Amino acid sequence: MKKLLILCIALNLSLLTSCEEDDKANVNEEQTLVDTPDNKEEVSETNGVQLINKEIINIPAPQTGGRGVPIGGEFTKFDFETGIVTTSETDWDIAFRGTTIALNGGEVTGTNDEPARNGNVEVSVVNGTFESVKSTKDLKFEKDGNGAFGIPTGSNNGWYNYNPATNIILAIPGKIFIFKTRKGNYVKVEFLSYYQDQDNTKEGRFYSFNYVLNQKIGSTSLAK
C-alpha cells in the first residue's frame, strides 16, 4: 500500500511539473507575440477629410543575384489602403526588391521578374520635410515604363544614397514621395531605413517608412 501511495504521489508531481512547463511555454510564446513590433497608426480629420498616418516597419525586399550576376526575384507588393503586404496580382500600389521600387502604373520596364502593371499609380518627388508637404496641387507625376522606373534607381537618383566607404544605404533626407494610388487617393511617404529594425548594423533589404493617406478620393490635402 505504501509503495502504491508513493507511486501515486510521484505520478502527480510529474504531471504537475509537466503542466507548469507547458504554462511557461505558453507564457513565453505570448510574450514573443506581444513583444513583436507592430506598425503604428493614427487617424485625424480636418474639414471633413480623414487622414491615416502610419509607420510601417520591416517590409522585406529580398533579391537574388548581384555582383555580376543578373538580379532577379519576386517583388514584395504593398497596398496603402490596408497598410499591409499583399500577394494579389492587382490590389497593390508599390512593390519592393532590393533598392528598387516599382509602381502599379504605367508599363513594365524590362526588369527581370517584375510584376505586371494593371493600375494607374503615379509618383511625384518633393523636396522638404514630411510635415511641410501639405498638398498635391500642381505636382507633376510619373509612372513606370520606357525602360525606367517612376522612382529612379541608383544612388542619389531616387530615394537613397549609397556610401561605398561604409557599405551603407541611407534614405536621402528631405525627399518626400507623393503617390496617387490605383484607387485615386493621394499618399505622402517618407522613407526611413533600409535595414531591419531601422538599425544599419543589422540585415539590409527591410524597408521602414512613414506615410499619410487621404481617404477621400481626389482630395489633394495631406495636412494633418
Residue pairs with C-beta under 8 A, 6 or more apart in sequence:
37 57
37 58
37 197
39 54
39 55
39 56
39 57
39 83
40 54
40 55
41 52
41 53
41 54
41 55
41 83
42 52
42 53
42 54
43 50
43 51
43 52
43 53
44 50
44 51
44 53
44 224
45 51
46 221
46 223
46 224
47 221
49 214
49 215
49 216
49 219
49 221
50 214
50 215
50 216
51 212
51 213
51 214
51 215
51 221
51 222
51 224
52 83
52 212
52 213
52 215
53 210
53 211
53 212
53 224
54 83
54 210
54 211
54 212
54 213
55 208
55 209
55 210
56 78
56 83
56 207
56 208
56 209
56 210
56 211
57 197
57 198
57 208
58 196
58 197
58 206
58 207
58 208
59 76
59 78
59 85
59 96
59 206
59 207
59 208
59 209
60 76
60 96
60 205
60 206
61 75
61 76
61 96
61 97
61 98
61 99
61 205
61 206
61 207
62 73
62 76
62 97
62 98
62 205
63 71
63 72
63 73
63 97
63 98
63 205
64 71
64 72
64 73
65 71
65 72
65 73
66 98
70 112
71 97
71 98
71 111
71 112
72 112
72 113
73 97
73 113
74 97
74 113
75 95
75 96
75 97
75 100
75 102
75 113
75 114
75 115
76 85
76 95
76 96
76 97
77 85
77 86
77 87
77 88
77 92
77 94
77 95
77 104
77 115
78 84
78 85
78 86
78 92
78 93
78 94
78 95
78 96
79 85
79 86
79 88
79 91
79 92
79 93
80 93
80 94
80 179
80 181
80 185
80 187
80 211
80 213
81 93
81 181
81 183
81 185
81 213
86 92
89 115
89 116
89 118
90 118
90 119
91 182
92 104
92 115
92 119
92 182
93 103
93 104
93 119
93 121
93 179
93 181
93 182
93 187
94 101
94 102
94 103
94 104
94 121
94 179
95 101
95 102
95 103
95 104
95 115
96 102
96 207
97 113
98 205
99 153
99 160
99 169
99 194
100 111
100 149
100 153
101 149
101 151
101 158
101 159
102 109
102 111
102 114
102 115
102 144
102 149
103 117
103 121
103 122
103 123
103 143
103 144
103 149
103 150
103 151
103 179
104 115
104 117
104 118
104 119
104 121
104 182
105 117
105 119
105 120
105 121
105 122
105 143
105 144
105 150
105 182
106 117
106 143
106 144
106 145
106 150
107 117
107 143
107 144
107 145
107 146
108 114
108 116
108 117
108 144
108 145
109 144
109 145
109 146
109 147
109 148
109 149
110 147
117 144
117 145
119 181
119 182
120 143
120 180
120 182
120 184
121 143
121 179
121 180
121 181
121 182
122 141
122 142
122 143
122 150
122 179
122 180
123 141
123 142
123 143
123 150
123 151
123 177
123 178
123 179
123 180
124 136
124 139
124 140
124 141
124 142
124 177
124 178
125 151
125 158
125 175
125 176
125 177
125 178
126 133
126 139
126 175
126 176
126 177
126 178
126 188
127 174
127 175
127 176
128 174
128 176
129 174
129 176
130 176
130 188
130 190
130 210
133 176
133 178
133 188
133 222
134 221
134 222
134 223
135 220
135 221
135 222
135 223
136 178
136 180
136 186
136 220
136 222
137 220
139 178
141 178
141 180
142 150
143 150
144 150
149 158
151 158
151 159
151 177
152 158
155 161
155 162
156 172
159 171
159 172
159 175
159 177
159 191
160 169
160 170
160 171
160 172
160 191
160 194
161 169
161 170
161 172
162 168
162 169
163 169
163 170
168 200
169 194
169 195
169 204
170 194
170 200
171 190
171 191
171 192
171 193
171 194
175 191
176 188
176 189
176 190
177 188
177 189
177 190
177 191
178 186
178 187
178 188
178 189
178 222
179 186
179 187
179 188
179 189
180 186
180 187
181 187
181 213
183 217
184 217
184 218
185 213
185 214
185 215
185 216
185 217
186 213
186 214
186 219
186 220
186 222
187 211
187 212
187 213
187 214
187 222
188 211
188 212
188 222
189 209
189 210
189 211
190 209
190 210
190 211
191 207
191 208
191 209
192 198
192 208
192 209
192 210
193 199
193 200
193 206
193 207
193 208
194 200
194 204
194 205
194 206
194 207
195 201
195 202
195 203
195 204
195 206
196 202
196 203
196 204
196 206
197 206
198 208
212 222
212 224
214 220
214 221
214 222
